[in-house]
Amino acid sequence: MGKAILLLVASFGIVGGGAYFSSLDAETRTAQTQANYEEDVLAREIARSALNVGHQILRRHGTNLVSGRDAINGSGQGRSRGKSGIHQGGRYRVVVDDLRGNAVRITAEGTFGRARHVIVDDYVVPVLFAQQLSQLKVRFLESQAGYCSAIFLQRWEPGLDVPSPPEMLFAASHNSDYDTLTVNKTIRPGTQMNFFIGVDQNCSTRPGGPSAPSSTVRAYPVQTHVYNAADYDYVHPALDVQTGHLDEMRESMWALIEPNRTQGNRWRIGWEDIHNPAWNNPNSNNPANSIQALKRLGYDATGWPSTPDRYGYRTLRDGGLDLSDQVIEVWLAPVTTSTSGTSDGGGTGTGGTGTGGTGTGDTGGTGTGGTGTGDTGGTGTGTPPPCACPGNGNQNHKVQIRHFPPGNRNNPQTICIALSAWNTHRRHHGDHIVCTGL
């Protein structure tokens, strides 16, 4: 009986000891899990801080993504590339890679203990947007193309959800048809611009035909041209636009938009005129068959050279997939409304007249409304007069329109309306803006 009791007590001791050690092991695992969780949380916080560092540095460089990227990446290679340091007892690292002409990709890494966390984010700068009343200048830089392409401008003006009709800037051309010709346009504040090429593969829309001299192309009156989509085999925009989402405009696959390295509000746009869907190959690192790889890595897949061309941009080449078939430079020059104005048209020069101030313009051009700049063969309207909208003194949010009452269109009225109401008037009554307080 005594032996049985001893055996029973011993067995309880073994079972109880096993339970104790099992409980201790569970507590150890729980503690380790908690430690791992805390390390992971800290690694994520460090990565987010690194991402903020990247954003802050890029913002300091404005639209100059090249200098912002170089400020972060430095001159190191491999793991030594980028900005790194110690934060909250862990380590961070942030690097920037080219993505598109108006975007870069930030990779932020945070480590703490055995935990590692990575955040990837795209940083996009607004392009082709007028912050204030401006004179748009578009300069033709070069063409290395077999096809002929015409270049057009489209505008999304404040309060409008649809673009204006396309405006021809340069007639269908290729190679040396144009030689650094500059076109001027007046751009209202708050206007988002886009440019596109209409590609004519057999050059049938080239002024004078495929074999006409370049002088015939340059003399074409682009100001009076009416866009007809059927004239072109396809179009390649500079920016991809989704209706109602102008703030989400992104560089088109078929164009390379590059901010000038030293001058703000100045961009270069280079287009690819061959429409080959097989080049939409974002996972490739071969620039010969992937537009995305060409934009990231340059022609030789070793990165774009740091030395700019004579205009301050990346050096373009000719051949196959090249993004150099039609190339223009775009910039915005601020206009003071009280003293000057600009008119639209097709080239630059001297010899026009502006009313309401001293004017410069091109042969046959006229500007009104201040200092006017006109263009060859065109008549410009200049800067519209400021609105005289009575009411609550908030005229900066109103526009003055020519209103055609329904059923009585022969009795138009000049009225002031809220900018937010302009779309309705435009769509339902065919009204047009007389002036703006913007």
Protein Blocks (a to p, Z undefined) as FASTA:
>chain_A
ZZmmmmmmmmmmmmmmmmmmmmmmmmmmmmmmmmmmmmmmmmmmmmmmmmmmmmmmmmmn
omalmlmmmmmnomaehjlgccdddeehiacddddddfbfmbccddddddehjbccdddd
dddddehiafbdcddddddfbdcdfbdcddddddddehiabdcddddfbdcdehjlpghi
acdddddehiacdddddddfkommgghijkbcfklmmmpcfklpccdfklpgbdcdfbdc
dehilmlgccdfkbccdddfkbghiacddddfbdcfklmcfkbcbfklofklmmmnojno
nopafbdcfkopacddeehjeolmbccddddddddfklgccdedjbdcehiacehiacdd
dehiacehiacdddehiacebjadddddehjhpamlcccdddddehilmlccdddddfkl
mmmmmmmnopacfbdcZZ
